[in-house]
Amino acid sequence: MADASLEAARRVKTLAREMVSRTRTVTGVGLAQLNGAYAVKVNLLDGEAAGLPRQIEGVPVIYERTGRVRAR
């Protein structure tokens, strides 16, 4: 896998939200650095990331179960 650029990660961010939202409750989607390259990070309300894509268009996708996000 080639290192993902910031531009590629930004493009994939919207796709990731659309794809994952079909089967999981997404609380947020952002960009993260992973080993010097960019990745898309998807925060999930609950559940597991099993069966979800680990890569979209060559950009790594990271999942984290965050629960409900509340403003402080």
C-alpha atoms as an extended CHARMM CRD file, in Angstrom:
* protein
*
        72  EXT
         1         1  MET       CA              0.0000000000        0.0000000000        0.0000000000  PROA      1               0.0000000000
         2         2  ALA       CA              1.3280000000        3.4300000000       -0.9040000000  PROA      2               0.0000000000
         3         3  ASP       CA              1.4000000000        6.1520000000        1.7160000000  PROA      3               0.0000000000
         4         4  ALA       CA             -1.8720000000        8.0860000000        1.6070000000  PROA      4               0.0000000000
         5         5  SER       CA             -1.6360000000       11.8070000000        0.9590000000  PROA      5               0.0000000000
         6         6  LEU       CA             -3.6920000000       14.4160000000        2.7680000000  PROA      6               0.0000000000
         7         7  GLU       CA             -5.6340000000       15.0670000000       -0.4330000000  PROA      7               0.0000000000
         8         8  ALA       CA             -6.4910000000       11.3630000000       -0.8470000000  PROA      8               0.0000000000
         9         9  ALA       CA             -7.5600000000       11.0520000000        2.7950000000  PROA      9               0.0000000000
        10        10  ARG       CA             -9.8300000000       14.1020000000        2.4970000000  PROA      10              0.0000000000
        11        11  ARG       CA            -11.4630000000       12.6270000000       -0.6000000000  PROA      11              0.0000000000
        12        12  VAL       CA            -12.0320000000        9.2600000000        1.0970000000  PROA      12              0.0000000000
        13        13  LYS       CA            -13.3800000000       10.8070000000        4.3210000000  PROA      13              0.0000000000
        14        14  THR       CA            -16.8260000000       11.4200000000        2.8020000000  PROA      14              0.0000000000
        15        15  LEU       CA            -16.9160000000        7.9810000000        1.1940000000  PROA      15              0.0000000000
        16        16  ALA       CA            -16.0540000000        6.3380000000        4.5090000000  PROA      16              0.0000000000
        17        17  ARG       CA            -18.9010000000        8.1070000000        6.3200000000  PROA      17              0.0000000000
        18        18  GLU       CA            -21.3800000000        7.0630000000        3.6220000000  PROA      18              0.0000000000
        19        19  MET       CA            -20.2160000000        3.4440000000        3.5120000000  PROA      19              0.0000000000
        20        20  VAL       CA            -20.0450000000        2.8620000000        7.2670000000  PROA      20              0.0000000000
        21        21  SER       CA            -23.2870000000        4.7380000000        8.0370000000  PROA      21              0.0000000000
        22        22  ARG       CA            -25.2100000000        2.0980000000        6.0890000000  PROA      22              0.0000000000
        23        23  THR       CA            -24.6090000000       -0.5020000000        8.8080000000  PROA      23              0.0000000000
        24        24  ARG       CA            -23.2870000000        1.3330000000       11.8970000000  PROA      24              0.0000000000
        25        25  THR       CA            -24.0200000000        4.5210000000       13.8480000000  PROA      25              0.0000000000
        26        26  VAL       CA            -21.1640000000        6.9260000000       13.1650000000  PROA      26              0.0000000000
        27        27  THR       CA            -20.4530000000        9.6270000000       15.7600000000  PROA      27              0.0000000000
        28        28  GLY       CA            -17.6510000000       11.2960000000       13.8240000000  PROA      28              0.0000000000
        29        29  VAL       CA            -15.1920000000       11.0110000000       10.9600000000  PROA      29              0.0000000000
        30        30  GLY       CA            -11.8240000000       12.6940000000       10.8030000000  PROA      30              0.0000000000
        31        31  LEU       CA             -8.2750000000       12.4210000000        9.5660000000  PROA      31              0.0000000000
        32        32  ALA       CA             -5.3830000000       10.9000000000       11.4920000000  PROA      32              0.0000000000
        33        33  GLN       CA             -1.7150000000       10.2930000000       10.8910000000  PROA      33              0.0000000000
        34        34  LEU       CA             -0.6000000000        6.7020000000       10.7420000000  PROA      34              0.0000000000
        35        35  ASN       CA              3.0830000000        5.8510000000       10.3450000000  PROA      35              0.0000000000
        36        36  GLY       CA              3.8390000000        9.1670000000        8.6430000000  PROA      36              0.0000000000
        37        37  ALA       CA              0.9130000000        8.9870000000        6.2040000000  PROA      37              0.0000000000
        38        38  TYR       CA             -2.7290000000        9.9540000000        6.4680000000  PROA      38              0.0000000000
        39        39  ALA       CA             -5.6900000000        7.7640000000        7.3640000000  PROA      39              0.0000000000
        40        40  VAL       CA             -9.4000000000        8.2440000000        7.9230000000  PROA      40              0.0000000000
        41        41  LYS       CA            -10.6260000000        7.6660000000       11.4810000000  PROA      41              0.0000000000
        42        42  VAL       CA            -14.2530000000        6.6730000000       11.9990000000  PROA      42              0.0000000000
        43        43  ASN       CA            -15.7810000000        6.9170000000       15.4750000000  PROA      43              0.0000000000
        44        44  LEU       CA            -18.5750000000        4.4270000000       16.1280000000  PROA      44              0.0000000000
        45        45  LEU       CA            -21.3650000000        4.7260000000       18.6890000000  PROA      45              0.0000000000
        46        46  ASP       CA            -21.1550000000        1.0280000000       19.5190000000  PROA      46              0.0000000000
        47        47  GLY       CA            -20.5910000000       -2.3400000000       17.9230000000  PROA      47              0.0000000000
        48        48  GLU       CA            -17.5400000000       -3.8350000000       16.3280000000  PROA      48              0.0000000000
        49        49  ALA       CA            -15.6010000000       -2.8790000000       13.2310000000  PROA      49              0.0000000000
        50        50  ALA       CA            -15.6530000000       -6.4670000000       11.9500000000  PROA      50              0.0000000000
        51        51  GLY       CA            -16.6780000000       -6.5650000000        8.3210000000  PROA      51              0.0000000000
        52        52  LEU       CA            -15.9940000000       -2.8840000000        7.7060000000  PROA      52              0.0000000000
        53        53  PRO       CA            -13.4110000000       -1.8160000000        5.1100000000  PROA      53              0.0000000000
        54        54  ARG       CA             -9.8700000000       -1.3600000000        6.4530000000  PROA      54              0.0000000000
        55        55  GLN       CA             -8.9010000000        0.5570000000        3.3420000000  PROA      55              0.0000000000
        56        56  ILE       CA            -10.7960000000        2.6840000000        0.8010000000  PROA      56              0.0000000000
        57        57  GLU       CA             -9.0730000000        3.6730000000       -2.4290000000  PROA      57              0.0000000000
        58        58  GLY       CA             -5.7140000000        2.8660000000       -0.8300000000  PROA      58              0.0000000000
        59        59  VAL       CA             -6.3240000000        5.0470000000        2.2510000000  PROA      59              0.0000000000
        60        60  PRO       CA             -6.2760000000        3.1980000000        5.6000000000  PROA      60              0.0000000000
        61        61  VAL       CA             -9.4490000000        3.4210000000        7.6940000000  PROA      61              0.0000000000
        62        62  ILE       CA             -9.2010000000        3.2320000000       11.4980000000  PROA      62              0.0000000000
        63        63  TYR       CA            -12.2200000000        2.5540000000       13.7130000000  PROA      63              0.0000000000
        64        64  GLU       CA            -12.7740000000        3.4280000000       17.3520000000  PROA      64              0.0000000000
        65        65  ARG       CA            -15.8250000000        2.7320000000       19.4750000000  PROA      65              0.0000000000
        66        66  THR       CA            -16.3560000000        6.0300000000       21.2990000000  PROA      66              0.0000000000
        67        67  GLY       CA            -19.8910000000        5.7270000000       22.5360000000  PROA      67              0.0000000000
        68        68  ARG       CA            -22.1100000000        8.7780000000       22.5510000000  PROA      68              0.0000000000
        69        69  VAL       CA            -20.2500000000       12.0530000000       22.0760000000  PROA      69              0.0000000000
        70        70  ARG       CA            -21.4330000000       14.9180000000       24.2980000000  PROA      70              0.0000000000
        71        71  ALA       CA            -20.4750000000       18.5800000000       24.3830000000  PROA      71              0.0000000000
        72        72  ARG       CA            -18.8380000000       19.7230000000       27.6080000000  PROA      72              0.0000000000
